[in-house]
């Protein structure tokens, strides 16, 4: 995670951090100690982060969060379940709640699904609603005054606090038993190259936006650090094969299995990179913006980034990740769905325009399908050194900067949770009565054991504590 350069807006003090907790007993031999003993290079370190015999804490403690952002609000009648209740009920008196059209890709995960309707973004202040919807989404606090003009509202700058993913990251990194190599990873899919309040949702602190990496090649290089140029790409594993074999011969059988699974993930992704090295390299910043907006390589980039998310979680590179599709006021042209108009353009059409509503429903169902693919890949991947799958220990949170595009409403912000690991009772559609989303953000932190965090973002919106009814 590399924060972008700090801007000139006034600074506020960062929210209070918890004191580091006492560390758990460390393993008798560290990863670097093992490499020194075996006489192999440190280039294999990325493959050792999730080996149980070298872990600083038990694998059962692993909890993970993947926050997925998609833009421009939703078609509410096709997004929210028609009633609160169970997605898995079988009795004749209380049948299962039906999945609306946009959520139907989650059919295989009914028992892992949790929808939260009636959770509003109540943060006000400067900036238009697309700006506040994006900048306040994960921070729960106002934007700084600034010179970025949006719509007819007052101009604004960056968010004045850190985002919840970074709060959780900092908490995990403060404890040796939960610290990971990167702490958090920020993935993107066709995020514009410009840096402004509409393109950034992750903040390392007040006035410190973090740019997502939306080039799979660049992310692969960050994770594994040995990639050559794209035209003459040589396998990471080819260079490390001998060292990996030496390590495999010196660790227990369970560690060897995990090493083999991680190596297979990397090998599969390298082959995917090789197949798509031309098509996946979306236009560079010097090209016109419309080329990016109409880019038909979005599905390929999405799947490549999802594979890297899965690989990074399996390797325990990070336990907090974000996956940002485009940006607030996002304008992808999804021609592979038979839709020529831009998404933001369609989102401004009135609800009476049935053709636009149908196209927007198809767009959001495509996003849901990508998230379902992420869930499927996590479910297919065994939990390293533990029981079940990665999905059993990972919660995916899907959200948006607006509740509805044409009204620019910040009420009923989409919140869909999928997976396990945070102790939430899934398989349900819940309805709340207009509670501030700060309370949900606080509940996420508490689910990671960060229970001494009493407030998050604007304290006026979390006086009632974390959102209840989730467990």
Secondary structure, 3 states (H helix, E strand, C coil): CCECCCCCCCCCCCCCCCCCCCCCCCCCCCHHHHHHHHCCCHHHHHHCCCCHHHCCCCHHHCCEEEEEECCCCCCHHHHCCCCCEECCCCCCCCCCCCCCHHHHHHHHHHHHEEEEEEEECCCCCCCCHHHHHHHCCCCCCCECCCCECCCCCCCECCECCCCHHHHHHHHHHCCCCCCCCCEEEEEEECCCCCCCCCCCCEECCCCCEECCECCHHHHHHHHHCCCCCHHHCCCHHHHHHHHHHHHHCCCCHHHHHHHHHHHHHHHHHHHHHHHHCCCCCCCCCCCCHHHHHCCCCHHHHHHHHHHHHHHHHHCCCEEEEEEEECCCCCCCCCHHHCCCCCHHHHHCCCCCCHHHHHHHHHHHHHHHHHHHHHHHHHHHCECCCCCCECHHHEEEEEECCCCECCCCECCCCCCEEEECCCCCCCCEEEEEEEEEHHHHHHHHHHHCCCCCCCCCCCHHHCCCCCCCCCC
